[in-house]
Amino acid sequence: MFFLTFDFQLSTTMNLHTIDTGFFKLDGGAMFGVVPKTIWNRTNPADENNLCTWAMRCLLVEDGDRLILIDTGIVSGKRFSQG
């Protein structure tokens, strides 16, 4: 699995970090609708089953002594709660 971190400093007290957490596949035709495959297949090539690979990423925000994790990935049925 490939992990890449991109760091971007907004100010002296806040930093943003992207964290690659994995990949998933979706049907290319469903994702792009009426856009012809010859157009979207250039930037998002489909496999033999017409599935395109997409990345899941989280955003880690460092603000002083606080860390905030924003998860924009797929929910698998389990919900996280504060305990």
C-alpha positions in Angstrom: 0.0 0.0 0.0 1.2 3.5 -0.8 1.0 6.3 1.7 1.8 9.9 0.9 1.8 12.9 3.2 1.5 16.4 1.9 2.2 19.2 4.3 0.9 22.7 3.9 1.5 25.5 6.5 -1.4 28.0 6.7 0.1 30.1 9.5 2.6 29.9 12.3 0.1 27.9 14.4 -1.9 25.8 11.9 -0.6 23.0 9.7 -2.6 20.8 7.3 -1.5 17.2 6.4 -3.2 14.9 3.9 -3.0 11.2 4.8 -3.7 8.6 2.1 -5.6 5.8 3.8 -6.3 3.5 0.8 -8.1 3.0 -2.5 -11.5 1.8 -3.7 -13.1 1.1 -7.0 -16.3 2.4 -8.5 -18.0 1.9 -11.9 -16.7 4.5 -14.3 -20.0 4.9 -16.2 -21.9 5.6 -13.0 -19.3 8.1 -11.8 -19.1 10.1 -15.0 -22.7 9.7 -16.3 -23.2 11.0 -19.9 -19.5 12.0 -20.3 -18.1 9.7 -23.0 -15.6 7.1 -21.8 -13.0 8.3 -24.3 -12.8 11.6 -22.4 -12.8 10.4 -18.7 -10.7 7.3 -19.4 -7.6 9.6 -20.2 -7.4 10.8 -16.6 -9.1 8.0 -14.8 -8.4 4.7 -16.7 -10.8 1.9 -16.1 -9.9 -1.8 -15.7 -11.3 -4.7 -17.6 -14.5 -4.5 -15.5 -15.0 -0.7 -16.2 -14.0 0.1 -12.6 -11.9 3.3 -11.8 -9.6 3.4 -8.8 -10.2 6.3 -6.4 -8.1 7.4 -3.4 -9.4 7.9 0.2 -7.8 10.6 2.2 -8.0 12.1 5.7 -7.1 15.6 6.6 -5.1 16.1 9.8 -5.2 19.7 11.2 -2.6 20.8 13.7 -3.7 24.0 15.5 -1.5 24.8 18.4 -1.8 21.9 20.8 -4.9 20.5 19.1 -5.0 17.7 16.5 -8.2 17.4 14.4 -8.7 14.4 12.1 -11.2 14.9 9.3 -12.1 11.5 7.7 -13.6 11.8 4.3 -13.5 8.1 3.5 -16.1 5.4 3.1 -18.3 4.4 6.0 -18.5 0.6 6.4 -21.6 0.6 8.6 -19.8 1.2 11.9 -20.1 4.7 13.4 -17.5 6.2 15.7 -18.6 7.9 18.9 -16.9 9.6 21.7 -16.5 7.3 24.6 
